[in-house]
Amino acid sequence: MASSETGWAEKRKKGFVRYLLVDGVFFMGGPFAVMMQVLGYFFLADADQKFSDYFVSSRTWVTFFAHAALFGGIMGCVKWWRNEKAFAGENKTTN
C-alpha cells in the first residue's frame, strides 16, 4: 500500500470521488498532462507554429484536460483498488 494504514483510512473516509479528483486527476494527471503538452510541442506542433501559438491554441488545452482527466482518472481508480485490497488484507491479518 502506498499510504500508511491510518492515512489510507482517512482518505477512504473522504470518499472515492474526492480521491479520484485530488489524488488521481490533480496529483497524477496534472503532471502527466504537462509532460505530454511539452512533448507535444516538439512532436505534434505545425512546422511554422511558435511556442506561444501552440500553448494558446484550443486544441492544446482540450488535449491537456483530456490527458489529465483520462490518465488521472484511470490511475486514481487503479490506486484506489490496490489500496483497498491492501487495506482489506491488513485488516484481515490483524483480526
Summary of the structure (lengths in Angstrom):
residues: 95
radius of gyration: 18.0
end to end distance: 18.3
largest distance: 65.0
contacts: 263
relative contact order: 0.20
helix: 86%
strand: 0%
